[in-house]
Amino acid sequence: MATAAVSWPPGPPKTLASLVPFGLGRDPLGFVTNLSRSYGDVAHMHAPGEHLVLLTHPQQVKDVLVTQQRNFRKGRGLERARKLLGDGLLTSEGETHLRQRRLIQPAFHRERIASYATVMTDCTVRARDRWPDGGAIDVAEEMMRLTLGIVGLTLFAADVEAQARNVGDALTAVLNSFWTTMLPFADLLEKLPVGILKRGRDARAELDRIIYGLIAERRATPGDRGDLLSMLLLAQDEEAGGRGMSDAQVRDEAMTIFLAGHETTANALSWTWYLLGQAPDVEARLHEEVDRVLGGRTPTMADIPNLRFVEQVLTESMRLYPPAWMIGRRAVAEYAVGGYTLPPRTLVLVSPYVTQRDARFFPDPDRFVPERWTPDFTQALPPFAYFPFGGGTRRCIGESFAWMELVLVVATIAQQWRLRLVPGHPVVPQPVVTLRLKHGLRMTVERRTAVR
């Protein structure tokens, strides 16, 4: 039977440059932003061996992530992420994904998350007390170290902060190799001694060593320590005959939570400190709230509802710099959108970075305006105009954990410090799997006296 000719949505012409994903080596964020602004809510682009379609409107995002989610599987980025994460919650599909989510969900119930609050603030107090008054620090590195310590203690009952540099270096090497793994023949390239790919392989081996070490230690002293690793090791999958997880299965889930649980949160915190340092008026209002609500004491989970402006600041920060800047899904069957019918295997992209900077939904979209997040504004916002945690059955399982951590960390640090960008330090987004700062974030820390 003859196949009807495909009529693709509008987009830039197919050129050699367009065959490199998202203008690799140039400006991926600018590329997808201009694509949407130039060609509308449904825009087509080429990549090696692929047709990609970027969807921008919130209703289209909702359809892909929720309404029509059964017609989509993970995109190319998550397919490549399997090299690192195995068949964990982030990369698994269908019934396997749902079964894994049910096994892990109890670790993120509100009652269990509440028990993590003290660990979060204790780790933050130790981190902030190390900082030199008037000195310069790499805030991005500090936030990675801090969130690694938090995820280690809360989800693995292990002090992994001493390994923070090893984990950070390994994760950076893996992410730096990300775009190369998206090129044609990447599987073949990975077998060659190509510098950046070899470093990525070595880094994955180092991360495996750390995770398998935690698993072996826990197998030797079994029992429920109230953390995620205990739950994984004790879990019995009734649909798999009541068997427990193998070390490889536990490794895949642990690696996913271990990395996602600190990488994305650290990036969100880093961008927040950068934005606050550029907006002294916003920073002053945040300090006033922190001082008024806490009166100089360390925050607790009970304080979070009263730290409303801290939450607004974080909400706006993740609007401008969402840690997960792009979400890809591959169409299983034909998919109709915007008057076009996309053939099976089309790679469909939705981008929190693009949609959350759309002037139709966010006036003055490129400005940092935390005050915009009033209850009325939030209620009037179309669903999926703001989606930093994704949506549907693949919505981030650790969202509540992340929100509590973000608010407590910002409030605890803001009690004591004012942060300012070191003059001349370049602030360049690095959009790989997450939205990092390419050159880190050198900032001067100035001690402040809280108003009691």
VOPAGU-2260 file (C-alpha; in pm, 1 decimal, decimal comma):
REM VOPAGU-2260
SITE   aa  ch    i         X         Y         Z
SITE  MET   A    0       0,0       0,0       0,0
SITE  ALA   A    1     138,9     339,1     -93,9
SITE  THR   A    2     224,2     574,7     190,4
SITE  ALA   A    3      91,2     929,0     168,2
SITE  ALA   A    4     356,3    1195,9     127,9
SITE  VAL   A    5     445,4    1362,9     455,3
SITE  SER   A    6     397,6    1737,6     483,0
SITE  TRP   A    7     615,2    1856,9     765,9
SITE  PRO   A    8     542,4    2168,4     973,9
SITE  PRO   A    9     741,3    2481,9     887,3
SITE  GLY   A   10    1101,3    2509,1     995,5
SITE  PRO   A   11    1452,3    2599,4     881,4
SITE  PRO   A   12    1585,3    2437,4     563,7
SITE  LYS   A   13    1792,2    2122,0     584,6
SITE  THR   A   14    2155,3    2228,1     586,8
SITE  LEU   A   15    2475,3    2075,2     716,5
SITE  ALA   A   16    2453,3    2299,5    1021,9
SITE  SER   A   17    2094,4    2197,3    1091,1
SITE  LEU   A   18    2196,1    1832,7    1107,8
SITE  VAL   A   19    2384,1    1896,1    1431,4
SITE  PRO   A   20    2137,1    1869,3    1721,7
SITE  PHE   A   21    2019,8    2210,2    1839,4
SITE  GLY   A   22    2310,3    2396,6    1684,9
SITE  LEU   A   23    2570,9    2204,0    1883,2
SITE  GLY   A   24    2869,6    2423,1    1965,2
SITE  ARG   A   25    2668,6    2738,1    1913,6
SITE  ASP   A   26    2357,8    2819,2    2114,8
SITE  PRO   A   27    2107,0    2536,7    2172,9
SITE  LEU   A   28    1878,7    2754,0    2388,2
SITE  GLY   A   29    1878,1    3037,0    2138,7
SITE  PHE   A   30    1821,5    2791,6    1854,1
SITE  VAL   A   31    1504,0    2637,3    1997,2
SITE  THR   A   32    1376,2    2973,9    2119,4
SITE  ASN   A   33    1419,6    3130,5    1774,8
SITE  LEU   A   34    1268,5    2821,3    1613,1
SITE  SER   A   35     948,0    2871,4    1809,7
SITE  ARG   A   36     936,5    3247,3    1760,3
SITE  SER   A   37    1005,0    3218,5    1387,3
SITE  TYR   A   38     780,5    2925,0    1296,6
SITE  GLY   A   39     510,7    2913,6    1564,4
SITE  ASP   A   40     378,9    2652,9    1806,4
SITE  VAL   A   41     453,6    2359,6    1574,9
SITE  ALA   A   42     801,7    2379,4    1422,2
SITE  HIS   A   43    1008,8    2119,6    1237,3
SITE  MET   A   44    1384,1    2072,7    1232,3
SITE  HIS   A   45    1633,7    1816,3    1110,9
SITE  ALA   A   46    1886,8    1614,2    1305,2
SITE  PRO   A   47    2105,4    1318,9    1203,5
SITE  GLY   A   48    1864,5    1048,6    1085,1
SITE  GLU   A   49    1573,0    1221,0    1256,7
SITE  HIS   A   50    1281,3    1454,7    1206,1
SITE  LEU   A   51    1219,4    1664,3    1516,8
SITE  VAL   A   52     907,8    1866,2    1589,1
SITE  LEU   A   53     905,1    2127,5    1864,7
SITE  LEU   A   54     566,3    2192,5    2028,6
SITE  THR   A   55     533,4    2512,2    2229,4
SITE  HIS   A   56     170,1    2576,0    2327,5
SITE  PRO   A   57      65,8    2452,3    2676,7
SITE  GLN   A   58    -224,2    2249,7    2533,8
SITE  GLN   A   59      13,9    2068,3    2300,6
SITE  VAL   A   60     250,3    2003,8    2592,5
SITE  LYS   A   61     -36,9    1862,3    2796,5
SITE  ASP   A   62    -142,9    1635,5    2511,0
SITE  VAL   A   63     206,9    1489,1    2473,6
SITE  LEU   A   64     277,4    1445,4    2846,4
SITE  VAL   A   65     -71,7    1355,8    2970,7
SITE  THR   A   66    -369,4    1325,7    2736,1
SITE  GLN   A   67    -195,8    1129,7    2458,2
SITE  GLN   A   68      97,7     997,0    2659,2
SITE  ARG   A   69      26,4     635,5    2558,8
SITE  ASN   A   70     119,5     728,0    2201,9
SITE  PHE   A   71     469,7     829,0    2306,6
SITE  ARG   A   72     781,8     660,5    2432,6
SITE  LYS   A   73    1096,8     815,7    2567,5
SITE  GLY   A   74    1293,0    1037,3    2331,4
SITE  ARG   A   75    1647,1    1012,3    2206,0
SITE  GLY   A   76    1797,5    1187,8    2507,6
SITE  LEU   A   77    1656,6     932,4    2750,3
SITE  GLU   A   78    1752,2     651,6    2515,7
SITE  ARG   A   79    2111,4     770,3    2542,9
SITE  ALA   A   80    2075,5     827,9    2919,0
SITE  ARG   A   81    2021,8     452,4    2955,0
SITE  LYS   A   82    2398,9     418,2    2908,4
SITE  LEU   A   83    2434,9     575,9    3252,2
SITE  LEU   A   84    2105,8     506,0    3427,5
SITE  GLY   A   85    2029,0     155,6    3298,5
SITE  ASP   A   86    1661,3      61,8    3325,7
SITE  GLY   A   87    1581,1     291,4    3615,2
SITE  LEU   A   88    1263,6     490,1    3668,2
SITE  LEU   A   89    1370,6     769,8    3432,1
SITE  THR   A   90    1446,4     544,4    3134,0
SITE  SER   A   91    1204,1     250,6    3169,6
SITE  GLU   A   92     881,4     228,4    2972,6
SITE  GLY   A   93     519,9     112,5    2994,8
SITE  GLU   A   94     418,3    -140,6    3259,0
SITE  THR   A   95     776,6    -176,8    3381,3
SITE  HIS   A   96     789,4     195,9    3452,9
SITE  LEU   A   97     455,7     192,6    3636,1
SITE  ARG   A   98     557,6    -107,8    3846,1
SITE  GLN   A   99     888,7      54,9    3939,8
SITE  ARG   A  100     712,6     377,9    4029,0
SITE  ARG   A  101     474,7     192,4    4262,7
SITE  LEU   A  102     771,9      28,0    4436,3
SITE  ILE   A  103     955,8     357,2    4486,1
SITE  GLN   A  104     663,3     590,4    4559,8
SITE  PRO   A  105     648,2     517,1    4936,6
SITE  ALA   A  106     996,4     665,4    4978,9
SITE  PHE   A  107     851,0    1002,0    4876,9
SITE  HIS   A  108     533,6    1001,4    5086,5
SITE  ARG   A  109     482,4    1323,2    5279,2
SITE  GLU   A  110     540,9    1164,8    5619,5
SITE  ARG   A  111     873,7    1016,8    5515,5
SITE  ILE   A  112     984,8    1334,3    5340,3
SITE  ALA   A  113     907,7    1535,3    5653,8
SITE  SER   A  114    1168,2    1331,8    5842,7
SITE  TYR   A  115    1433,9    1454,5    5598,6
SITE  ALA   A  116    1394,8    1825,3    5681,7
SITE  THR   A  117    1641,9    1832,4    5970,4
SITE  VAL   A  118    1905,1    1652,4    5762,9
SITE  MET   A  119    1860,1    1911,6    5488,9
SITE  THR   A  120    1907,6    2209,7    5720,8
SITE  ASP   A  121    2193,8    2047,6    5914,9
SITE  CYS   A  122    2383,3    1985,5    5590,2
SITE  THR   A  123    2315,9    2343,0    5478,9
SITE  VAL   A  124    2433,8    2495,2    5806,9
SITE  ARG   A  125    2759,8    2297,3    5784,2
SITE  ALA   A  126    2807,5    2413,6    5425,0
SITE  ARG   A  127    2737,1    2781,4    5488,1
SITE  ASP   A  128    2959,6    2788,7    5799,4
SITE  ARG   A  129    3259,5    2690,2    5583,9
SITE  TRP   A  130    3231,3    2995,0    5361,3
SITE  PRO   A  131    3486,8    3279,4    5404,3
SITE  ASP   A  132    3334,4    3620,0    5475,5
SITE  GLY   A  133    3427,8    3845,6    5184,5
SITE  GLY   A  134    3578,8    3557,0    4991,4
SITE  ALA   A  135    3484,5    3415,1    4654,1
SITE  ILE   A  136    3342,6    3066,6    4607,7
SITE  ASP   A  137    3213,1    2864,6    4315,3
SITE  VAL   A  138    2846,1    2856,6    4411,9
SITE  ALA   A  139    2762,2    2595,3    4146,8
SITE  GLU   A  140    3025,1    2360,1    4291,3
SITE  GLU   A  141    2909,6    2431,9    4646,6
SITE  MET   A  142    2546,5    2357,6    4561,4
SITE  MET   A  143    2646,7    2030,0    4393,7
SITE  ARG   A  144    2843,0    1929,1    4702,9
SITE  LEU   A  145    2558,6    2029,8    4935,3
SITE  THR   A  146    2279,5    1852,1    4748,3
SITE  LEU   A  147    2496,9    1543,4    4708,0
SITE  GLY   A  148    2541,6    1533,0    5084,1
SITE  ILE   A  149    2167,2    1572,2    5136,7
SITE  VAL   A  150    2066,9    1300,5    4891,0
SITE  GLY   A  151    2331,1    1069,3    5033,9
SITE  LEU   A  152    2204,1    1098,5    5390,0
SITE  THR   A  153    1830,5    1117,2    5323,6
SITE  LEU   A  154    1792,7     859,0    5050,0
SITE  PHE   A  155    2090,7     632,4    5115,5
SITE  ALA   A  156    2168,2     690,2    5486,3
SITE  ALA   A  157    2530,4     731,9    5381,8
SITE  ASP   A  158    2776,6    1016,2    5415,6
SITE  VAL   A  159    2889,0    1059,6    5054,7
SITE  GLU   A  160    2996,4    1421,7    5089,0
SITE  ALA   A  161    3359,3    1311,1    5115,3
SITE  GLN   A  162    3322,1    1173,1    4761,7
SITE  ALA   A  163    3160,4    1490,3    4630,0
SITE  ARG   A  164    3457,5    1587,8    4414,5
SITE  ASN   A  165    3478,8    1240,3    4256,1
SITE  VAL   A  166    3104,3    1235,6    4188,6
SITE  GLY   A  167    3107,7    1590,3    4055,3
SITE  ASP   A  168    3399,8    1528,3    3821,5
SITE  ALA   A  169    3246,3    1201,5    3698,7
SITE  LEU   A  170    2905,2    1356,1    3638,4
SITE  THR   A  171    3059,6    1650,7    3452,5
SITE  ALA   A  172    3252,6    1410,5    3227,7
SITE  VAL   A  173    2935,7    1212,8    3152,0
SITE  LEU   A  174    2733,6    1524,6    3071,2
SITE  ASN   A  175    3012,5    1679,0    2862,5
SITE  SER   A  176    2998,4    1372,2    2639,1
SITE  PHE   A  177    2620,1    1397,5    2599,8
SITE  TRP   A  178    2602,3    1580,5    2266,5
SITE  THR   A  179    2865,7    1352,7    2116,3
SITE  THR   A  180    2655,1    1048,0    2208,4
SITE  MET   A  181    2364,9    1204,3    2014,4
SITE  LEU   A  182    2558,7    1197,3    1686,4
SITE  PRO   A  183    2508,5     928,8    1418,6
SITE  PHE   A  184    2702,1     607,6    1479,7
SITE  ALA   A  185    2743,6     702,2    1847,4
SITE  ASP   A  186    2739,7     334,6    1948,7
SITE  LEU   A  187    3035,6     273,2    1717,7
SITE  LEU   A  188    3214,5     586,8    1834,1
SITE  GLU   A  189    3180,0     478,4    2197,0
SITE  LYS   A  190    3397,7     174,6    2126,0
SITE  LEU   A  191    3681,1     392,2    2000,1
SITE  PRO   A  192    3937,8     569,6    2219,2
SITE  VAL   A  193    3777,6     909,5    2149,5
SITE  GLY   A  194    3884,9    1141,9    2431,2
SITE  ILE   A  195    3553,5    1284,3    2541,7
SITE  LEU   A  196    3374,0     949,3    2509,0
SITE  LYS   A  197    3649,5     761,0    2691,9
SITE  ARG   A  198    3622,0    1008,7    2977,2
SITE  GLY   A  199    3247,5     949,8    2979,1
SITE  ARG   A  200    3298,2     571,8    2998,8
SITE  ASP   A  201    3551,9     605,6    3278,8
SITE  ALA   A  202    3316,9     839,7    3463,4
SITE  ARG   A  203    3028,4     593,4    3441,8
SITE  ALA   A  204    3256,1     326,6    3585,9
SITE  GLU   A  205    3344,4     556,6    3877,8
SITE  LEU   A  206    2977,6     627,3    3951,2
SITE  ASP   A  207    2906,0     253,3    3934,5
SITE  ARG   A  208    3183,5     190,8    4184,2
SITE  ILE   A  209    3025,5     433,7    4431,2
SITE  ILE   A  210    2670,5     303,0    4394,1
SITE  TYR   A  211    2762,5     -65,7    4399,5
SITE  GLY   A  212    2973,7       9,1    4706,4
SITE  LEU   A  213    2669,5     147,3    4887,6
SITE  ILE   A  214    2464,4    -156,5    4784,6
SITE  ALA   A  215    2730,9    -404,7    4900,9
SITE  GLU   A  216    2766,7    -228,7    5234,0
SITE  ARG   A  217    2392,8    -241,9    5290,4
SITE  ARG   A  218    2362,3    -606,7    5183,9
SITE  ALA   A  219    2621,3    -687,1    5450,9
SITE  THR   A  220    2415,5    -515,9    5724,1
SITE  PRO   A  221    2052,2    -558,2    5615,6
SITE  GLY   A  222    1754,9    -384,4    5772,9
SITE  ASP   A  223    1527,8     -85,1    5723,7
SITE  ARG   A  224    1710,2     240,4    5792,4
SITE  GLY   A  225    1412,6     443,5    5671,4
SITE  ASP   A  226    1579,0     545,9    5346,8
SITE  LEU   A  227    1524,8     475,0    4978,4
SITE  LEU   A  228    1803,0     219,3    4954,5
SITE  SER   A  229    1645,5      14,1    5233,9
SITE  MET   A  230    1314,5      19,4    5052,1
SITE  LEU   A  231    1473,6     -91,1    4726,5
SITE  LEU   A  232    1657,4    -379,1    4890,9
SITE  LEU   A  233    1352,5    -491,7    5089,5
SITE  ALA   A  234    1098,0    -440,5    4811,1
SITE  GLN   A  235     926,0    -747,5    4673,8
SITE  ASP   A  236     762,9    -718,4    4335,1
SITE  GLU   A  237     435,6    -910,7    4362,6
SITE  GLU   A  238     397,4    -903,9    3984,4
SITE  ALA   A  239     734,8   -1074,3    3951,0
SITE  GLY   A  240     658,1   -1361,8    4188,0
SITE  GLY   A  241     751,6   -1172,5    4503,4
SITE  ARG   A  242    1118,7   -1161,1    4413,0
SITE  GLY   A  243    1346,3    -889,6    4542,4
SITE  MET   A  244    1555,4    -668,6    4318,7
SITE  SER   A  245    1893,1    -780,3    4188,3
SITE  ASP   A  246    2197,3    -562,9    4254,1
SITE  ALA   A  247    2175,6    -443,4    3892,6
SITE  GLN   A  248    1809,8    -339,7    3935,5
SITE  VAL   A  249    1883,4    -163,1    4263,1
SITE  ARG   A  250    2182,0       3,8    4099,2
SITE  ASP   A  251    1969,6     141,7    3814,1
SITE  GLU   A  252    1708,3     288,1    4049,3
SITE  ALA   A  253    1965,4     415,5    4296,5
SITE  MET   A  254    2175,0     576,9    4021,9
SITE  THR   A  255    1868,0     755,3    3886,3
SITE  ILE   A  256    1765,1     896,9    4223,9
SITE  PHE   A  257    2124,6     961,1    4328,8
SITE  LEU   A  258    2200,4    1177,8    4027,7
SITE  ALA   A  259    1859,2    1330,9    3957,1
SITE  GLY   A  260    1817,8    1399,1    4328,1
SITE  HIS   A  261    2117,3    1628,0    4346,4
SITE  GLU   A  262    2206,1    1743,4    3994,3
SITE  THR   A  263    1875,4    1913,3    3912,2
SITE  THR   A  264    1832,2    2065,5    4258,7
SITE  ALA   A  265    2186,7    2200,6    4259,7
SITE  ASN   A  266    2129,6    2367,6    3922,6
SITE  ALA   A  267    1802,9    2524,8    4040,1
SITE  LEU   A  268    1977,9    2661,6    4349,8
SITE  SER   A  269    2273,7    2795,8    4151,1
SITE  TRP   A  270    2054,0    2984,9    3906,5
SITE  THR   A  271    1851,5    3121,0    4200,5
SITE  TRP   A  272    2160,4    3269,0    4367,6
SITE  TYR   A  273    2268,5    3418,5    4036,6
SITE  LEU   A  274    1929,0    3584,6    3982,9
SITE  LEU   A  275    1910,8    3713,1    4340,9
SITE  GLY   A  276    2258,4    3862,1    4306,1
SITE  GLN   A  277    2136,5    4057,6    4002,0
SITE  ALA   A  278    1822,2    4185,8    4176,8
SITE  PRO   A  279    1906,5    4352,4    4512,9
SITE  ASP   A  280    1546,6    4466,2    4564,3
SITE  VAL   A  281    1417,6    4108,4    4532,9
SITE  GLU   A  282    1698,4    3984,8    4755,4
SITE  ALA   A  283    1613,7    4244,8    5022,7
SITE  ARG   A  284    1250,7    4134,6    5026,7
SITE  LEU   A  285    1356,7    3770,1    5058,4
SITE  HIS   A  286    1589,6    3856,3    5348,5
SITE  GLU   A  287    1310,2    4047,7    5521,1
SITE  GLU   A  288    1077,7    3748,3    5500,1
SITE  VAL   A  289    1342,1    3502,8    5619,6
SITE  ASP   A  290    1432,4    3723,2    5917,0
SITE  ARG   A  291    1069,7    3790,0    6010,1
SITE  VAL   A  292     954,7    3428,1    5988,2
SITE  LEU   A  293    1258,0    3261,2    6144,2
SITE  GLY   A  294    1387,2    3519,8    6388,3
SITE  GLY   A  295    1738,0    3383,0    6352,1
SITE  ARG   A  296    1660,4    3016,1    6420,4
SITE  THR   A  297    1714,5    2734,7    6171,9
SITE  PRO   A  298    1406,6    2674,7    5953,2
SITE  THR   A  299    1190,9    2365,4    5987,7
SITE  MET   A  300     933,9    2202,9    5764,8
SITE  ALA   A  301     660,8    2382,5    5962,6
SITE  ASP   A  302     802,4    2718,1    5843,8
SITE  ILE   A  303     768,4    2641,9    5474,1
SITE  PRO   A  304     406,3    2766,9    5434,7
SITE  ASN   A  305     516,4    3101,9    5582,2
SITE  LEU   A  306     814,8    3138,9    5348,8
SITE  ARG   A  307     587,6    3235,3    5063,4
SITE  PHE   A  308     825,2    3480,7    4894,0
SITE  VAL   A  309    1110,7    3230,8    4905,2
SITE  GLU   A  310     881,1    2994,1    4716,4
SITE  GLN   A  311     792,8    3266,2    4464,0
SITE  VAL   A  312    1162,8    3334,3    4403,9
SITE  LEU   A  313    1229,7    2966,9    4339,8
SITE  THR   A  314     924,1    2933,5    4116,4
SITE  GLU   A  315    1040,4    3225,2    3904,0
SITE  SER   A  316    1398,7    3100,0    3896,3
SITE  MET   A  317    1285,0    2762,0    3760,2
SITE  ARG   A  318    1063,8    2941,4    3508,7
SITE  LEU   A  319    1365,6    3119,3    3361,7
SITE  TYR   A  320    1618,2    2837,8    3408,6
SITE  PRO   A  321    1435,2    2504,5    3437,0
SITE  PRO   A  322    1684,4    2230,0    3530,0
SITE  ALA   A  323    1520,9    1992,0    3279,8
SITE  TRP   A  324    1517,4    2233,0    2987,0
SITE  MET   A  325    1398,7    1990,2    2716,6
SITE  ILE   A  326    1174,9    1681,8    2719,1
SITE  GLY   A  327    1167,8    1444,5    2421,4
SITE  ARG   A  328     911,9    1181,6    2327,8
SITE  ARG   A  329     902,2     949,5    2026,3
SITE  ALA   A  330     564,3     898,4    1857,2
SITE  VAL   A  331     453,1     534,4    1845,6
SITE  ALA   A  332     173,8     588,9    1590,8
SITE  GLU   A  333      73,6     880,0    1369,7
SITE  TYR   A  334      10,2    1195,1    1570,1
SITE  ALA   A  335    -208,1    1485,3    1456,6
SITE  VAL   A  336    -116,0    1830,3    1585,5
SITE  GLY   A  337    -164,6    2182,9    1454,3
SITE  GLY   A  338    -311,3    2064,8    1125,4
SITE  TYR   A  339     -21,2    1828,0    1056,5
SITE  THR   A  340      -3,3    1450,6    1086,8
SITE  LEU   A  341     333,9    1338,4    1214,2
SITE  PRO   A  342     443,6     988,2    1111,2
SITE  PRO   A  343     543,5     720,9    1363,2
SITE  ARG   A  344     891,0     760,0    1516,9
SITE  THR   A  345     884,0    1137,6    1486,6
SITE  LEU   A  346    1078,8    1283,1    1776,8
SITE  VAL   A  347     849,3    1532,9    1949,1
SITE  LEU   A  348    1007,4    1791,2    2177,2
SITE  VAL   A  349     853,6    2012,2    2443,7
SITE  SER   A  350    1070,6    2264,6    2622,7
SITE  PRO   A  351     999,0    2422,1    2962,0
SITE  TYR   A  352    1266,8    2678,1    2875,8
SITE  VAL   A  353    1080,3    2791,8    2562,9
SITE  THR   A  354     719,7    2768,9    2682,3
SITE  GLN   A  355     795,5    2930,4    3017,8
SITE  ARG   A  356     939,9    3235,0    2838,9
SITE  ASP   A  357     636,3    3281,0    2612,9
SITE  ALA   A  358     501,5    3637,3    2635,3
SITE  ARG   A  359     145,8    3512,8    2577,5
SITE  PHE   A  360     150,6    3363,6    2924,7
SITE  PHE   A  361     426,6    3555,8    3104,1
SITE  PRO   A  362     436,4    3934,6    3054,2
SITE  ASP   A  363     792,5    4064,9    3024,4
SITE  PRO   A  364     899,8    3701,6    2999,6
SITE  ASP   A  365    1277,5    3741,9    3021,1
SITE  ARG   A  366    1269,5    3945,4    3343,6
SITE  PHE   A  367    1309,7    3796,4    3690,7
SITE  VAL   A  368     981,1    3894,0    3857,4
SITE  PRO   A  369     896,5    3665,0    4152,0
SITE  GLU   A  370     606,8    3891,7    4247,0
SITE  ARG   A  371     416,0    3773,4    3938,8
SITE  TRP   A  372     335,0    3444,4    4116,9
SITE  THR   A  373      21,9    3560,5    4297,1
SITE  PRO   A  374    -260,7    3309,6    4358,0
SITE  ASP   A  375    -469,8    3485,5    4091,2
SITE  PHE   A  376    -189,2    3469,3    3833,9
SITE  THR   A  377    -121,6    3103,4    3907,5
SITE  GLN   A  378    -487,8    3011,6    3882,5
SITE  ALA   A  379    -529,2    3193,5    3549,6
SITE  LEU   A  380    -219,0    3033,4    3396,8
SITE  PRO   A  381    -302,2    2758,2    3145,7
SITE  PRO   A  382    -200,6    2411,1    3262,5
SITE  PHE   A  383     148,5    2325,9    3132,3
SITE  ALA   A  384     246,9    2685,5    3065,2
SITE  TYR   A  385     477,1    2606,4    3359,3
SITE  PHE   A  386     608,1    2250,1    3388,4
SITE  PRO   A  387     962,5    2233,3    3531,1
SITE  PHE   A  388     888,1    1887,7    3677,9
SITE  GLY   A  389     733,1    1742,0    3361,9
SITE  GLY   A  390     389,5    1583,2    3371,2
SITE  GLY   A  391     180,7    1269,9    3339,5
SITE  THR   A  392     299,4     932,1    3465,0
SITE  ARG   A  393     659,1    1045,1    3414,1
SITE  ARG   A  394     624,0    1356,7    3631,0
SITE  CYS   A  395     922,2    1384,3    3865,3
SITE  ILE   A  396     861,0    1146,2    4154,9
SITE  GLY   A  397    1080,3    1358,1    4383,4
SITE  GLU   A  398     898,5    1689,2    4326,6
SITE  SER   A  399     781,9    1730,0    4688,5
SITE  PHE   A  400    1127,7    1633,9    4815,6
SITE  ALA   A  401    1286,8    1889,6    4582,2
SITE  TRP   A  402    1053,0    2173,3    4681,0
SITE  MET   A  403    1114,7    2118,3    5051,5
SITE  GLU   A  404    1489,7    2104,0    4995,9
SITE  LEU   A  405    1493,5    2416,1    4777,7
SITE  VAL   A  406    1299,3    2630,3    5024,7
SITE  LEU   A  407    1492,5    2511,9    5331,5
SITE  VAL   A  408    1832,6    2552,9    5166,2
SITE  VAL   A  409    1760,5    2903,9    5034,9
SITE  ALA   A  410    1616,1    3020,8    5367,6
SITE  THR   A  411    1907,7    2874,6    5567,6
SITE  ILE   A  412    2177,1    3030,6    5349,0
SITE  ALA   A  413    1996,0    3364,7    5311,0
SITE  GLN   A  414    1990,8    3402,3    5690,0
SITE  GLN   A  415    2366,3    3444,7    5692,5
SITE  TRP   A  416    2490,6    3540,3    5347,5
SITE  ARG   A  417    2446,3    3789,2    5065,9
SITE  LEU   A  418    2594,5    3665,9    4736,6
SITE  ARG   A  419    2731,1    3881,4    4454,0
SITE  LEU   A  420    2868,6    3774,6    4116,4
SITE  VAL   A  421    3245,4    3820,6    4086,4
SITE  PRO   A  422    3294,5    4104,1    3832,1
SITE  GLY   A  423    3374,3    3972,1    3487,6
SITE  HIS   A  424    3278,1    3613,3    3562,3
SITE  PRO   A  425    3102,4    3471,5    3252,9
SITE  VAL   A  426    2754,7    3331,7    3315,2
SITE  VAL   A  427    2681,6    3094,1    3027,7
SITE  PRO   A  428    2404,0    2831,4    3033,1
SITE  GLN   A  429    2520,1    2483,0    2937,7
SITE  PRO   A  430    2216,4    2286,5    2815,9
SITE  VAL   A  431    2307,3    1919,6    2830,9
SITE  VAL   A  432    2073,8    1672,4    3004,3
SITE  THR   A  433    2022,3    1945,9    3263,8
SITE  LEU   A  434    2071,5    2321,8    3244,4
SITE  ARG   A  435    2412,0    2377,5    3401,7
SITE  LEU   A  436    2640,2    2681,1    3426,0
SITE  LYS   A  437    2919,2    2625,4    3176,7
SITE  HIS   A  438    3186,0    2814,1    3371,1
SITE  GLY   A  439    3054,2    2755,0    3720,1
SITE  LEU   A  440    2935,6    3051,5    3927,4
SITE  ARG   A  441    3201,0    3254,4    4105,4
SITE  MET   A  442    3037,1    3473,1    4367,8
SITE  THR   A  443    3156,5    3676,1    4665,0
SITE  VAL   A  444    2986,0    3592,0    4993,2
SITE  GLU   A  445    2916,0    3879,5    5234,0
SITE  ARG   A  446    2801,8    3803,4    5585,8
SITE  ARG   A  447    2477,9    3974,2    5685,6
SITE  THR   A  448    2319,3    4025,1    6024,4
SITE  ALA   A  449    1967,1    3887,8    6044,4
SITE  VAL   A  450    1703,4    4113,8    6190,2
SITE  ARG   A  451    1572,9    3946,3    6505,4
